[in-house]
Amino acid sequence: MAGNLEQPLANSRRVFWAPKPGSRPRVWRAVLACLPVLALNGCLKHTRVLERPQAPGVVLTSSARQLIQQLDGRYDAVHSLNATVLIRASVGGAAKGKVTDYTSVRGYILLRQPSMLRVLGLLPVIETRAFDMASNGKNFILLIPPKNLAVTGTGTVTTPSQNPLMNLRPAVFYDSMLIKKVEPDDLVYVTNNTRVDRDPHTHKLLQEPDYDLGILRRRGDSQELMPERVVHISRTNLLPYQLDQYNDRGVLVTKTLYSNYQTFDRIPYPTKILISRPIDGYQITLTIEKLAFNHPLGDEQFELKVPPGMKVKKLP
């Protein structure tokens, strides 16, 4: 009797644990059939709680035409600009594996439409000239008294220097500090998006809805369109917070961030401007302390002469 009971048990073990080659064990078929049920029951998932960004209290709506009119209006409202600033420069970046920060210097920036610019930086403590640059939009002169050096050149870089700051041109300042208007023949588009950023004061995540106003140009006589610039406009106040500028090959050459807007002479203007040149590998941060618009600025304020005995370097 015992032998008759043990034989079926042995046979059942052989069927269960040692299936014939090519056959699938019943237990695995059962486990696979249960997997969807296990997942639905939460056995194979884990839910994490994420910080929810706060939505803005006010979201403004504007058409493409209205955005262009506002952008053009701010440009036309500024005939001249006289600013007292702190200037801080950095060179390097992730591509080079290091960043070098230069000491902030106090300075002055004069700007007059359509293309006149003067940028003066003072040495810390003694406040003598660290550098002095003047431009008429086509040519510029840069004096560096501590090095007894004068640099002259055109508004474009033809042969890049190994020193990133020597590739700095007046147009980088001018076009970042005064966003150009949209011309009648420009091709434009407008999209809207929502970015998430962390408030530097409260450290809370914020939703920032925006408009992206893109200005395009045709490449020669072809139908190909190339980006010229994109103005990112906050929908909480309809003011630009970022400007992306591209070269004729569609490569991003200048990225400018605007923040801490204040009103000067009834014109809203950012008091912090971060200019980044990713290809050249440098950044310029301007912190505006004082600002006045549309005060008379004479031609002599944009003229520089090379002092006798100063070495002159002409940039190609």
C-alpha positions, 0 to 999 in steps of 0.5 A: 500500500505504501509503495502504491502511494509513493509512486504517484508522488514521485511521478508528480514531482518529476512532472512539476520540477523536471518538464520535458525539453521544450515545454513550459513549466505551469508555475511560470505560466501562472506567474506571468499571468499574475504580473498584470494583477500584481502591477495593478495592485501596486506590488511592482511600483513606487510613487514619489512625491514631487514639489509642485511649482506655484502658478503665478497670480497673473498671466497676461495675454498678448497677440504677436502684433502687440508684442512687437509694438511693445518691443519696438516702443521700448527701443524707440523710447531710448535715445540715449543711456547713461549707466553706473554699473558693476562689471564682472567677467568670467572666462571658461566653462564646462567645455574647458573644465574650469572657470576663471572669475575676474574681480568686479569693477565699477564702471560707466556705460554710455549709449546713444542711438543708433550705434554709439557706445562707450564702456569705462571700467575703473580699477578697484580702490584707486579707481583709475582706468582699467579699460576704456572702450569707444565705438561708432558701430563700425570701428572701436578703440580699446585703451588698457592703461595698466598694460600701456596697450591700445587695441583697435579693430572693426565690429566683427571678429575675423581671426579669434584670439586665444584670449576670450576677452579679446574677442569681445566687441562693442556690439555684444554690449549694445545689442544686449542692452538695447533689444533691437526693434522688429523691422517691417520685412522681418519674418516673425513667429510667436509660441508660448510655453511654461518654464519652471524655475526656482525663486532665488529668494524663497527657493520655491518652484515657480511656473513661468508662462512665457511668449517666444518671439522669433525673428527669422531671415531668409538664407540668400535667395533660397526658401531656407529660413534661419533664426536671427534672434528669439526674444523670450517674454514673461507673461507675468509682466510682458517684459523680456527675460532672455534674448538669444542671438544667432549668426548667419549659420544658425549658431547661438552666439549670444545668450542674454538674461534680464532680471530685477526690473526697475523703472527709470524715467518711466521706462522699465529696465533690468538692473541685472544683465548676464551676457553669455558667449558660449562659443567664445567662452566668456560671460559678462555680468552687468549690475546697474546701480544708477541709470538715466535715459535720454540725457544729451550725450555729445560726440566727444563723449564717444571719442578716444585718442591713443596717448603718446607712447602707448603700444597699439595692437590692430585686430584683424 
